[in-house]
């Protein structure tokens, strides 16, 4: 089984450099899968998307969802 976890962190010019880079460097390299992640079994590969943005108070999660990637089919 192949499982993909896509973690995206967004920040702007204001959050370059210390102390903000420390927050990003200390964030986990992987996230816990959502409850029931493997309960839904469509055809394809399970994918987990976590999108974060940086604010003055740290990283804020704005997307945490499960999805399915389907096999690419070349259509002529």
mmCIF file of the N, C-alpha and C atoms, coordinates in Angstrom:
data_MODEL
# 
_entry.id   MODEL 
# 
loop_
_atom_site.group_PDB 
_atom_site.id 
_atom_site.type_symbol 
_atom_site.label_atom_id 
_atom_site.label_alt_id 
_atom_site.label_comp_id 
_atom_site.label_asym_id 
_atom_site.label_entity_id 
_atom_site.label_seq_id 
_atom_site.pdbx_PDB_ins_code 
_atom_site.Cartn_x 
_atom_site.Cartn_y 
_atom_site.Cartn_z 
_atom_site.occupancy 
_atom_site.B_iso_or_equiv 
_atom_site.pdbx_formal_charge 
_atom_site.auth_seq_id 
_atom_site.auth_comp_id 
_atom_site.auth_asym_id 
_atom_site.auth_atom_id 
_atom_site.pdbx_PDB_model_num 
ATOM 1   N N  . UNK A 1 1  ? 0.840   -1.174 0.000   1.00 0.00 ? 1  UNK A N  1 
ATOM 2   C CA . UNK A 1 1  ? 0.000   0.000  0.000   1.00 0.00 ? 1  UNK A CA 1 
ATOM 3   C C  . UNK A 1 1  ? 0.887   1.240  0.000   1.00 0.00 ? 1  UNK A C  1 
ATOM 4   N N  . UNK A 1 2  ? 0.473   2.188  -0.766  1.00 0.00 ? 2  UNK A N  1 
ATOM 5   C CA . UNK A 1 2  ? 1.160   3.472  -0.834  1.00 0.00 ? 2  UNK A CA 1 
ATOM 6   C C  . UNK A 1 2  ? 0.264   4.521  -0.188  1.00 0.00 ? 2  UNK A C  1 
ATOM 7   N N  . UNK A 1 3  ? 0.823   5.270  0.724   1.00 0.00 ? 3  UNK A N  1 
ATOM 8   C CA . UNK A 1 3  ? 0.105   6.346  1.411   1.00 0.00 ? 3  UNK A CA 1 
ATOM 9   C C  . UNK A 1 3  ? 0.913   7.621  1.228   1.00 0.00 ? 3  UNK A C  1 
ATOM 10  N N  . UNK A 1 4  ? 0.252   8.669  0.784   1.00 0.00 ? 4  UNK A N  1 
ATOM 11  C CA . UNK A 1 4  ? 0.918   9.952  0.585   1.00 0.00 ? 4  UNK A CA 1 
ATOM 12  C C  . UNK A 1 4  ? 0.402   10.951 1.608   1.00 0.00 ? 4  UNK A C  1 
ATOM 13  N N  . UNK A 1 5  ? 1.340   11.674 2.223   1.00 0.00 ? 5  UNK A N  1 
ATOM 14  C CA . UNK A 1 5  ? 0.963   12.749 3.139   1.00 0.00 ? 5  UNK A CA 1 
ATOM 15  C C  . UNK A 1 5  ? 1.601   14.025 2.607   1.00 0.00 ? 5  UNK A C  1 
ATOM 16  N N  . UNK A 1 6  ? 0.767   15.000 2.282   1.00 0.00 ? 6  UNK A N  1 
ATOM 17  C CA . UNK A 1 6  ? 1.225   16.267 1.726   1.00 0.00 ? 6  UNK A CA 1 
ATOM 18  C C  . UNK A 1 6  ? 1.082   17.346 2.789   1.00 0.00 ? 6  UNK A C  1 
ATOM 19  N N  . UNK A 1 7  ? 2.214   17.895 3.227   1.00 0.00 ? 7  UNK A N  1 
ATOM 20  C CA . UNK A 1 7  ? 2.204   18.944 4.244   1.00 0.00 ? 7  UNK A CA 1 
ATOM 21  C C  . UNK A 1 7  ? 2.728   20.219 3.591   1.00 0.00 ? 7  UNK A C  1 
ATOM 22  N N  . UNK A 1 8  ? 1.914   21.257 3.635   1.00 0.00 ? 8  UNK A N  1 
ATOM 23  C CA . UNK A 1 8  ? 2.269   22.528 3.008   1.00 0.00 ? 8  UNK A CA 1 
ATOM 24  C C  . UNK A 1 8  ? 2.240   23.617 4.075   1.00 0.00 ? 8  UNK A C  1 
ATOM 25  N N  . UNK A 1 9  ? 3.313   24.388 4.160   1.00 0.00 ? 9  UNK A N  1 
ATOM 26  C CA . UNK A 1 9  ? 3.396   25.490 5.121   1.00 0.00 ? 9  UNK A CA 1 
ATOM 27  C C  . UNK A 1 9  ? 3.531   26.798 4.343   1.00 0.00 ? 9  UNK A C  1 
ATOM 28  N N  . UNK A 1 10 ? 2.677   27.753 4.663   1.00 0.00 ? 10 UNK A N  1 
ATOM 29  C CA . UNK A 1 10 ? 2.702   29.050 3.982   1.00 0.00 ? 10 UNK A CA 1 
ATOM 30  C C  . UNK A 1 10 ? 3.094   30.137 4.981   1.00 0.00 ? 10 UNK A C  1 
ATOM 31  N N  . UNK A 1 11 ? 4.006   30.994 4.549   1.00 0.00 ? 11 UNK A N  1 
ATOM 32  C CA . UNK A 1 11 ? 4.343   32.184 5.327   1.00 0.00 ? 11 UNK A CA 1 
ATOM 33  C C  . UNK A 1 11 ? 4.725   33.278 4.355   1.00 0.00 ? 11 UNK A C  1 
ATOM 34  N N  . UNK A 1 12 ? 4.754   34.510 4.836   1.00 0.00 ? 12 UNK A N  1 
ATOM 35  C CA . UNK A 1 12 ? 5.123   35.618 3.963   1.00 0.00 ? 12 UNK A CA 1 
ATOM 36  C C  . UNK A 1 12 ? 6.395   36.291 4.470   1.00 0.00 ? 12 UNK A C  1 
ATOM 37  N N  . UNK A 1 13 ? 6.742   37.368 3.851   1.00 0.00 ? 13 UNK A N  1 
ATOM 38  C CA . UNK A 1 13 ? 7.989   38.072 4.139   1.00 0.00 ? 13 UNK A CA 1 
ATOM 39  C C  . UNK A 1 13 ? 8.129   38.458 5.614   1.00 0.00 ? 13 UNK A C  1 
ATOM 40  N N  . UNK A 1 14 ? 7.027   38.761 6.248   1.00 0.00 ? 14 UNK A N  1 
ATOM 41  C CA . UNK A 1 14 ? 7.049   39.175 7.655   1.00 0.00 ? 14 UNK A CA 1 
ATOM 42  C C  . UNK A 1 14 ? 7.629   38.082 8.561   1.00 0.00 ? 14 UNK A C  1 
ATOM 43  N N  . UNK A 1 15 ? 7.449   36.839 8.179   1.00 0.00 ? 15 UNK A N  1 
ATOM 44  C CA . UNK A 1 15 ? 7.831   35.721 9.038   1.00 0.00 ? 15 UNK A CA 1 
ATOM 45  C C  . UNK A 1 15 ? 9.157   35.068 8.642   1.00 0.00 ? 15 UNK A C  1 
ATOM 46  N N  . UNK A 1 16 ? 9.959   35.746 7.839   1.00 0.00 ? 16 UNK A N  1 
ATOM 47  C CA . UNK A 1 16 ? 11.298  35.235 7.535   1.00 0.00 ? 16 UNK A CA 1 
ATOM 48  C C  . UNK A 1 16 ? 12.206  35.451 8.733   1.00 0.00 ? 16 UNK A C  1 
ATOM 49  N N  . UNK A 1 17 ? 13.176  34.587 8.886   1.00 0.00 ? 17 UNK A N  1 
ATOM 50  C CA . UNK A 1 17 ? 14.167  34.770 9.945   1.00 0.00 ? 17 UNK A CA 1 
ATOM 51  C C  . UNK A 1 17 ? 13.649  34.404 11.326  1.00 0.00 ? 17 UNK A C  1 
ATOM 52  N N  . UNK A 1 18 ? 14.570  34.506 12.301  1.00 0.00 ? 18 UNK A N  1 
ATOM 53  C CA . UNK A 1 18 ? 14.240  34.164 13.692  1.00 0.00 ? 18 UNK A CA 1 
ATOM 54  C C  . UNK A 1 18 ? 13.269  35.202 14.239  1.00 0.00 ? 18 UNK A C  1 
ATOM 55  N N  . UNK A 1 19 ? 12.404  34.850 15.153  1.00 0.00 ? 19 UNK A N  1 
ATOM 56  C CA . UNK A 1 19 ? 12.187  33.545 15.774  1.00 0.00 ? 19 UNK A CA 1 
ATOM 57  C C  . UNK A 1 19 ? 11.245  32.640 14.981  1.00 0.00 ? 19 UNK A C  1 
ATOM 58  N N  . UNK A 1 20 ? 10.716  33.135 13.852  1.00 0.00 ? 20 UNK A N  1 
ATOM 59  C CA . UNK A 1 20 ? 9.691   32.381 13.117  1.00 0.00 ? 20 UNK A CA 1 
ATOM 60  C C  . UNK A 1 20 ? 10.231  31.123 12.450  1.00 0.00 ? 20 UNK A C  1 
ATOM 61  N N  . UNK A 1 21 ? 11.470  31.158 11.990  1.00 0.00 ? 21 UNK A N  1 
ATOM 62  C CA . UNK A 1 21 ? 12.020  29.945 11.370  1.00 0.00 ? 21 UNK A CA 1 
ATOM 63  C C  . UNK A 1 21 ? 12.146  28.821 12.382  1.00 0.00 ? 21 UNK A C  1 
ATOM 64  N N  . UNK A 1 22 ? 12.369  29.166 13.642  1.00 0.00 ? 22 UNK A N  1 
ATOM 65  C CA . UNK A 1 22 ? 12.475  28.145 14.690  1.00 0.00 ? 22 UNK A CA 1 
ATOM 66  C C  . UNK A 1 22 ? 11.171  27.355 14.794  1.00 0.00 ? 22 UNK A C  1 
ATOM 67  N N  . UNK A 1 23 ? 10.045  28.039 14.705  1.00 0.00 ? 23 UNK A N  1 
ATOM 68  C CA . UNK A 1 23 ? 8.739   27.372 14.766  1.00 0.00 ? 23 UNK A CA 1 
ATOM 69  C C  . UNK A 1 23 ? 8.599   26.392 13.614  1.00 0.00 ? 23 UNK A C  1 
ATOM 70  N N  . UNK A 1 24 ? 8.974   26.804 12.420  1.00 0.00 ? 24 UNK A N  1 
ATOM 71  C CA . UNK A 1 24 ? 8.858   25.915 11.258  1.00 0.00 ? 24 UNK A CA 1 
ATOM 72  C C  . UNK A 1 24 ? 9.824   24.746 11.356  1.00 0.00 ? 24 UNK A C  1 
ATOM 73  N N  . UNK A 1 25 ? 11.032  24.986 11.841  1.00 0.00 ? 25 UNK A N  1 
ATOM 74  C CA . UNK A 1 25 ? 12.006  23.904 11.959  1.00 0.00 ? 25 UNK A CA 1 
ATOM 75  C C  . UNK A 1 25 ? 11.619  22.876 13.006  1.00 0.00 ? 25 UNK A C  1 
ATOM 76  N N  . UNK A 1 26 ? 10.835  23.269 13.997  1.00 0.00 ? 26 UNK A N  1 
ATOM 77  C CA . UNK A 1 26 ? 10.436  22.355 15.061  1.00 0.00 ? 26 UNK A CA 1 
ATOM 78  C C  . UNK A 1 26 ? 9.117   21.650 14.784  1.00 0.00 ? 26 UNK A C  1 
ATOM 79  N N  . UNK A 1 27 ? 8.475   21.976 13.670  1.00 0.00 ? 27 UNK A N  1 
ATOM 80  C CA . UNK A 1 27 ? 7.206   21.313 13.365  1.00 0.00 ? 27 UNK A CA 1 
ATOM 81  C C  . UNK A 1 27 ? 7.438   19.842 13.023  1.00 0.00 ? 27 UNK A C  1 
ATOM 82  N N  . UNK A 1 28 ? 6.458   18.986 13.262  1.00 0.00 ? 28 UNK A N  1 
ATOM 83  C CA . UNK A 1 28 ? 6.634   17.564 12.981  1.00 0.00 ? 28 UNK A CA 1 
ATOM 84  C C  . UNK A 1 28 ? 6.844   17.307 11.488  1.00 0.00 ? 28 UNK A C  1 
ATOM 85  N N  . UNK A 1 29 ? 7.589   16.275 11.180  1.00 0.00 ? 29 UNK A N  1 
ATOM 86  C CA . UNK A 1 29 ? 7.853   15.903 9.783   1.00 0.00 ? 29 UNK A CA 1 
ATOM 87  C C  . UNK A 1 29 ? 6.703   15.075 9.219   1.00 0.00 ? 29 UNK A C  1 
ATOM 88  N N  . UNK A 1 30 ? 5.835   14.567 10.079  1.00 0.00 ? 30 UNK A N  1 
ATOM 89  C CA . UNK A 1 30 ? 4.645   13.826 9.677   1.00 0.00 ? 30 UNK A CA 1 
ATOM 90  C C  . UNK A 1 30 ? 3.550   14.092 10.697  1.00 0.00 ? 30 UNK A C  1 
ATOM 91  N N  . UNK A 1 31 ? 2.316   13.975 10.272  1.00 0.00 ? 31 UNK A N  1 
ATOM 92  C CA . UNK A 1 31 ? 1.170   14.220 11.149  1.00 0.00 ? 31 UNK A CA 1 
ATOM 93  C C  . UNK A 1 31 ? 0.378   12.931 11.348  1.00 0.00 ? 31 UNK A C  1 
ATOM 94  N N  . UNK A 1 32 ? -0.319  12.853 12.477  1.00 0.00 ? 32 UNK A N  1 
ATOM 95  C CA . UNK A 1 32 ? -1.206  11.724 12.711  1.00 0.00 ? 32 UNK A CA 1 
ATOM 96  C C  . UNK A 1 32 ? -2.291  11.722 11.642  1.00 0.00 ? 32 UNK A C  1 
ATOM 97  N N  . UNK A 1 33 ? -2.655  10.536 11.215  1.00 0.00 ? 33 UNK A N  1 
ATOM 98  C CA . UNK A 1 33 ? -3.724  10.423 10.231  1.00 0.00 ? 33 UNK A CA 1 
ATOM 99  C C  . UNK A 1 33 ? -5.066  10.689 10.900  1.00 0.00 ? 33 UNK A C  1 
ATOM 100 N N  . UNK A 1 34 ? -6.006  11.287 10.168  1.00 0.00 ? 34 UNK A N  1 
ATOM 101 C CA . UNK A 1 34 ? -7.324  11.552 10.745  1.00 0.00 ? 34 UNK A CA 1 
ATOM 102 C C  . UNK A 1 34 ? -8.016  10.251 11.163  1.00 0.00 ? 34 UNK A C  1 
ATOM 103 N N  . UNK A 1 35 ? -8.857  10.359 12.173  1.00 0.00 ? 35 UNK A N  1 
ATOM 104 C CA . UNK A 1 35 ? -9.615  9.200  12.641  1.00 0.00 ? 35 UNK A CA 1 
ATOM 105 C C  . UNK A 1 35 ? -10.441 8.645  11.477  1.00 0.00 ? 35 UNK A C  1 
ATOM 106 N N  . UNK A 1 36 ? -10.443 7.326  11.344  1.00 0.00 ? 36 UNK A N  1 
ATOM 107 C CA . UNK A 1 36 ? -11.201 6.683  10.278  1.00 0.00 ? 36 UNK A CA 1 
ATOM 108 C C  . UNK A 1 36 ? -10.548 6.779  8.911   1.00 0.00 ? 36 UNK A C  1 
ATOM 109 N N  . UNK A 1 37 ? -9.271  7.083  8.872   1.00 0.00 ? 37 UNK A N  1 
ATOM 110 C CA . UNK A 1 37 ? -8.591  7.300  7.591   1.00 0.00 ? 37 UNK A CA 1 
ATOM 111 C C  . UNK A 1 37 ? -8.733  6.104  6.658   1.00 0.00 ? 37 UNK A C  1 
ATOM 112 N N  . UNK A 1 38 ? -8.635  4.891  7.189   1.00 0.00 ? 38 UNK A N  1 
ATOM 113 C CA . UNK A 1 38 ? -8.684  3.705  6.348   1.00 0.00 ? 38 UNK A CA 1 
ATOM 114 C C  . UNK A 1 38 ? -10.077 3.078  6.282   1.00 0.00 ? 38 UNK A C  1 
ATOM 115 N N  . UNK A 1 39 ? -11.088 3.739  6.848   1.00 0.00 ? 39 UNK A N  1 
ATOM 116 C CA . UNK A 1 39 ? -12.446 3.200  6.799   1.00 0.00 ? 39 UNK A CA 1 
ATOM 117 C C  . UNK A 1 39 ? -13.059 3.322  5.408   1.00 0.00 ? 39 UNK A C  1 
ATOM 118 N N  . UNK A 1 40 ? -12.671 4.337  4.690   1.00 0.00 ? 40 UNK A N  1 
ATOM 119 C CA . UNK A 1 40 ? -13.194 4.583  3.352   1.00 0.00 ? 40 UNK A CA 1 
ATOM 120 C C  . UNK A 1 40 ? -12.204 3.996  2.366   1.00 0.00 ? 40 UNK A C  1 
ATOM 121 N N  . UNK A 1 41 ? -12.636 3.059  1.543   1.00 0.00 ? 41 UNK A N  1 
ATOM 122 C CA . UNK A 1 41 ? -11.723 2.335  0.657   1.00 0.00 ? 41 UNK A CA 1 
ATOM 123 C C  . UNK A 1 41 ? -12.092 2.471  -0.812  1.00 0.00 ? 41 UNK A C  1 
ATOM 124 N N  . UNK A 1 42 ? -11.964 3.664  -1.382  1.00 0.00 ? 42 UNK A N  1 
ATOM 125 C CA . UNK A 1 42 ? -12.230 3.799  -2.816  1.00 0.00 ? 42 UNK A CA 1 
ATOM 126 C C  . UNK A 1 42 ? -11.052 3.224  -3.617  1.00 0.00 ? 42 UNK A C  1 
ATOM 127 N N  . UNK A 1 43 ? -11.225 3.124  -4.902  1.00 0.00 ? 43 UNK A N  1 
ATOM 128 C CA . UNK A 1 43 ? -10.137 2.666  -5.758  1.00 0.00 ? 43 UNK A CA 1 
ATOM 129 C C  . UNK A 1 43 ? -9.131  3.803  -5.894  1.00 0.00 ? 43 UNK A C  1 
ATOM 130 N N  . UNK A 1 44 ? -7.889  3.519  -5.590  1.00 0.00 ? 44 UNK A N  1 
ATOM 131 C CA . UNK A 1 44 ? -6.837  4.525  -5.680  1.00 0.00 ? 44 UNK A CA 1 
ATOM 132 C C  . UNK A 1 44 ? -5.920  4.469  -4.471  1.00 0.00 ? 44 UNK A C  1 
ATOM 133 N N  . UNK A 1 45 ? -5.108  5.482  -4.316  1.00 0.00 ? 45 UNK A N  1 
ATOM 134 C CA . UNK A 1 45 ? -4.130  5.541  -3.238  1.00 0.00 ? 45 UNK A CA 1 
ATOM 135 C C  . UNK A 1 45 ? -4.573  6.563  -2.198  1.00 0.00 ? 45 UNK A C  1 
ATOM 136 N N  . UNK A 1 46 ? -4.564  6.188  -0.906  1.00 0.00 ? 46 UNK A N  1 
ATOM 137 C CA . UNK A 1 46 ? -4.978  7.143  0.117   1.00 0.00 ? 46 UNK A CA 1 
ATOM 138 C C  . UNK A 1 46 ? -3.991  8.307  0.234   1.00 0.00 ? 46 UNK A C  1 
ATOM 139 N N  . UNK A 1 47 ? -4.531  9.501  0.432   1.00 0.00 ? 47 UNK A N  1 
ATOM 140 C CA . UNK A 1 47 ? -3.703  10.694 0.564   1.00 0.00 ? 47 UNK A CA 1 
ATOM 141 C C  . UNK A 1 47 ? -4.211  11.534 1.736   1.00 0.00 ? 47 UNK A C  1 
ATOM 142 N N  . UNK A 1 48 ? -3.288  12.138 2.450   1.00 0.00 ? 48 UNK A N  1 
ATOM 143 C CA . UNK A 1 48 ? -3.616  12.998 3.586   1.00 0.00 ? 48 UNK A CA 1 
ATOM 144 C C  . UNK A 1 48 ? -3.004  14.368 3.320   1.00 0.00 ? 48 UNK A C  1 
ATOM 145 N N  . UNK A 1 49 ? -3.824  15.402 3.363   1.00 0.00 ? 49 UNK A N  1 
ATOM 146 C CA . UNK A 1 49 ? -3.381  16.766 3.096   1.00 0.00 ? 49 UNK A CA 1 
ATOM 147 C C  . UNK A 1 49 ? -3.469  17.601 4.368   1.00 0.00 ? 49 UNK A C  1 
ATOM 148 N N  . UNK A 1 50 ? -2.351  18.222 4.737   1.00 0.00 ? 50 UNK A N  1 
ATOM 149 C CA . UNK A 1 50 ? -2.302  19.128 5.880   1.00 0.00 ? 50 UNK A CA 1 
ATOM 150 C C  . UNK A 1 50 ? -1.703  20.442 5.387   1.00 0.00 ? 50 UNK A C  1 
ATOM 151 N N  . UNK A 1 51 ? -2.478  21.524 5.451   1.00 0.00 ? 51 UNK A N  1 
ATOM 152 C CA . UNK A 1 51 ? -1.999  22.834 5.034   1.00 0.00 ? 51 UNK A CA 1 
ATOM 153 C C  . UNK A 1 51 ? -1.984  23.750 6.252   1.00 0.00 ? 51 UNK A C  1 
ATOM 154 N N  . UNK A 1 52 ? -0.870  24.431 6.447   1.00 0.00 ? 52 UNK A N  1 
ATOM 155 C CA . UNK A 1 52 ? -0.680  25.316 7.589   1.00 0.00 ? 52 UNK A CA 1 
ATOM 156 C C  . UNK A 1 52 ? -0.274  26.700 7.105   1.00 0.00 ? 52 UNK A C  1 
ATOM 157 N N  . UNK A 1 53 ? -0.600  27.710 7.886   1.00 0.00 ? 53 UNK A N  1 
ATOM 158 C CA . UNK A 1 53 ? -0.057  29.036 7.618   1.00 0.00 ? 53 UNK A CA 1 
ATOM 159 C C  . UNK A 1 53 ? 0.501   29.601 8.913   1.00 0.00 ? 53 UNK A C  1 
ATOM 160 N N  . UNK A 1 54 ? 1.499   30.452 8.773   1.00 0.00 ? 54 UNK A N  1 
ATOM 161 C CA . UNK A 1 54 ? 2.172   30.990 9.942   1.00 0.00 ? 54 UNK A CA 1 
ATOM 162 C C  . UNK A 1 54 ? 1.615   32.350 10.309  1.00 0.00 ? 54 UNK A C  1 
ATOM 163 N N  . UNK A 1 55 ? 1.390   32.529 11.621  1.00 0.00 ? 55 UNK A N  1 
ATOM 164 C CA . UNK A 1 55 ? 0.921   33.798 12.164  1.00 0.00 ? 55 UNK A CA 1 
ATOM 165 C C  . UNK A 1 55 ? 1.880   34.227 13.273  1.00 0.00 ? 55 UNK A C  1 
ATOM 166 N N  . UNK A 1 56 ? 1.589   35.335 13.900  1.00 0.00 ? 56 UNK A N  1 
ATOM 167 C CA . UNK A 1 56 ? 2.430   35.806 15.011  1.00 0.00 ? 56 UNK A CA 1 
ATOM 168 C C  . UNK A 1 56 ? 2.467   34.819 16.172  1.00 0.00 ? 56 UNK A C  1 
ATOM 169 N N  . UNK A 1 57 ? 1.413   34.025 16.308  1.00 0.00 ? 57 UNK A N  1 
ATOM 170 C CA . UNK A 1 57 ? 1.333   33.102 17.436  1.00 0.00 ? 57 UNK A CA 1 
ATOM 171 C C  . UNK A 1 57 ? 1.791   31.686 17.104  1.00 0.00 ? 57 UNK A C  1 
ATOM 172 N N  . UNK A 1 58 ? 2.178   31.429 15.880  1.00 0.00 ? 58 UNK A N  1 
ATOM 173 C CA . UNK A 1 58 ? 2.660   30.095 15.508  1.00 0.00 ? 58 UNK A CA 1 
ATOM 174 C C  . UNK A 1 58 ? 2.032   29.610 14.219  1.00 0.00 ? 58 UNK A C  1 
ATOM 175 N N  . UNK A 1 59 ? 1.983   28.284 14.057  1.00 0.00 ? 59 UNK A N  1 
ATOM 176 C CA . UNK A 1 59 ? 1.407   27.685 12.860  1.00 0.00 ? 59 UNK A CA 1 
ATOM 177 C C  . UNK A 1 59 ? -0.057  27.353 13.109  1.00 0.00 ? 59 UNK A C  1 
ATOM 178 N N  . UNK A 1 60 ? -0.912  27.703 12.150  1.00 0.00 ? 60 UNK A N  1 
ATOM 179 C CA . UNK A 1 60 ? -2.336  27.445 12.247  1.00 0.00 ? 60 UNK A CA 1 
ATOM 180 C C  . UNK A 1 60 ? -2.747  26.509 11.118  1.00 0.00 ? 60 UNK A C  1 
ATOM 181 N N  . UNK A 1 61 ? -3.456  25.453 11.470  1.00 0.00 ? 61 UNK A N  1 
ATOM 182 C CA . UNK A 1 61 ? -3.916  24.478 10.485  1.00 0.00 ? 61 UNK A CA 1 
ATOM 183 C C  . UNK A 1 61 ? -5.179  24.987 9.824   1.00 0.00 ? 61 UNK A C  1 
ATOM 184 N N  . UNK A 1 62 ? -5.215  24.998 8.479   1.00 0.00 ? 62 UNK A N  1 
ATOM 185 C CA . UNK A 1 62 ? -6.445  25.406 7.826   1.00 0.00 ? 62 UNK A CA 1 
ATOM 186 C C  . UNK A 1 62 ? -7.004  24.339 6.896   1.00 0.00 ? 62 UNK A C  1 
ATOM 187 N N  . UNK A 1 63 ? -6.268  23.283 6.627   1.00 0.00 ? 63 UNK A N  1 
ATOM 188 C CA . UNK A 1 63 ? -6.814  22.124 5.926   1.00 0.00 ? 63 UNK A CA 1 
ATOM 189 C C  . UNK A 1 63 ? -6.211  20.876 6.551   1.00 0.00 ? 63 UNK A C  1 
ATOM 190 N N  . UNK A 1 64 ? -7.060  19.910 6.843   1.00 0.00 ? 64 UNK A N  1 
ATOM 191 C CA . UNK A 1 64 ? -6.613  18.600 7.309   1.00 0.00 ? 64 UNK A CA 1 
ATOM 192 C C  . UNK A 1 64 ? -7.651  17.614 6.785   1.00 0.00 ? 64 UNK A C  1 
ATOM 193 N N  . UNK A 1 65 ? -7.383  17.036 5.614   1.00 0.00 ? 65 UNK A N  1 
ATOM 194 C CA . UNK A 1 65 ? -8.400  16.190 4.996   1.00 0.00 ? 65 UNK A CA 1 
ATOM 195 C C  . UNK A 1 65 ? -7.784  14.942 4.378   1.00 0.00 ? 65 UNK A C  1 
ATOM 196 N N  . UNK A 1 66 ? -8.625  13.956 4.213   1.00 0.00 ? 66 UNK A N  1 
ATOM 197 C CA . UNK A 1 66 ? -8.209  12.743 3.530   1.00 0.00 ? 66 UNK A CA 1 
ATOM 198 C C  . UNK A 1 66 ? -8.830  12.748 2.141   1.00 0.00 ? 66 UNK A C  1 
ATOM 199 N N  . UNK A 1 67 ? -8.155  12.073 1.238   1.00 0.00 ? 67 UNK A N  1 
ATOM 200 C CA . UNK A 1 67 ? -8.607  12.044 -0.140  1.00 0.00 ? 67 UNK A CA 1 
ATOM 201 C C  . UNK A 1 67 ? -8.062  10.780 -0.786  1.00 0.00 ? 67 UNK A C  1 
ATOM 202 N N  . UNK A 1 68 ? -8.335  10.606 -2.041  1.00 0.00 ? 68 UNK A N  1 
ATOM 203 C CA . UNK A 1 68 ? -7.823  9.464  -2.776  1.00 0.00 ? 68 UNK A CA 1 
ATOM 204 C C  . UNK A 1 68 ? -7.215  9.943  -4.082  1.00 0.00 ? 68 UNK A C  1 
ATOM 205 N N  . UNK A 1 69 ? -6.004  9.513  -4.324  1.00 0.00 ? 69 UNK A N  1 
ATOM 206 C CA . UNK A 1 69 ? -5.366  9.786  -5.606  1.00 0.00 ? 69 UNK A CA 1 
ATOM 207 C C  . UNK A 1 69 ? -5.664  8.592  -6.505  1.00 0.00 ? 69 UNK A C  1 
ATOM 208 N N  . UNK A 1 70 ? -6.141  8.859  -7.695  1.00 0.00 ? 70 UNK A N  1 
ATOM 209 C CA . UNK A 1 70 ? -6.424  7.780  -8.624  1.00 0.00 ? 70 UNK A CA 1 
ATOM 210 C C  . UNK A 1 70 ? -5.275  7.638  -9.602  1.00 0.00 ? 70 UNK A C  1 
ATOM 211 N N  . UNK A 1 71 ? -5.187  6.473  -10.174 1.00 0.00 ? 71 UNK A N  1 
ATOM 212 C CA . UNK A 1 71 ? -4.125  6.211  -11.134 1.00 0.00 ? 71 UNK A CA 1 
ATOM 213 C C  . UNK A 1 71 ? -4.337  7.072  -12.373 1.00 0.00 ? 71 UNK A C  1 
ATOM 214 N N  . UNK A 1 72 ? -3.268  7.669  -12.817 1.00 0.00 ? 72 UNK A N  1 
ATOM 215 C CA . UNK A 1 72 ? -3.329  8.496  -14.026 1.00 0.00 ? 72 UNK A CA 1 
ATOM 216 C C  . UNK A 1 72 ? -3.505  7.600  -15.234 1.00 0.00 ? 72 UNK A C  1 
ATOM 217 N N  . UNK A 1 73 ? -4.467  7.929  -16.065 1.00 0.00 ? 73 UNK A N  1 
ATOM 218 C CA . UNK A 1 73 ? -4.676  7.170  -17.286 1.00 0.00 ? 73 UNK A CA 1 
ATOM 219 C C  . UNK A 1 73 ? -4.446  8.098  -18.465 1.00 0.00 ? 73 UNK A C  1 
ATOM 220 N N  . UNK A 1 74 ? -3.613  7.657  -19.385 1.00 0.00 ? 74 UNK A N  1 
ATOM 221 C CA . UNK A 1 74 ? -3.311  8.437  -20.573 1.00 0.00 ? 74 UNK A CA 1 
ATOM 222 C C  . UNK A 1 74 ? -4.481  8.314  -21.545 1.00 0.00 ? 74 UNK A C  1 
ATOM 223 N N  . UNK A 1 75 ? -5.138  9.404  -21.817 1.00 0.00 ? 75 UNK A N  1 
ATOM 224 C CA . UNK A 1 75 ? -6.283  9.396  -22.714 1.00 0.00 ? 75 UNK A CA 1 
ATOM 225 C C  . UNK A 1 75 ? -5.863  10.038 -24.037 1.00 0.00 ? 75 UNK A C  1 
ATOM 226 N N  . UNK A 1 76 ? -6.047  9.314  -25.107 1.00 0.00 ? 76 UNK A N  1 
ATOM 227 C CA . UNK A 1 76 ? -5.675  9.846  -26.439 1.00 0.00 ? 76 UNK A CA 1 
ATOM 228 C C  . UNK A 1 76 ? -6.868  10.418 -27.142 1.00 0.00 ? 76 UNK A C  1 
# 
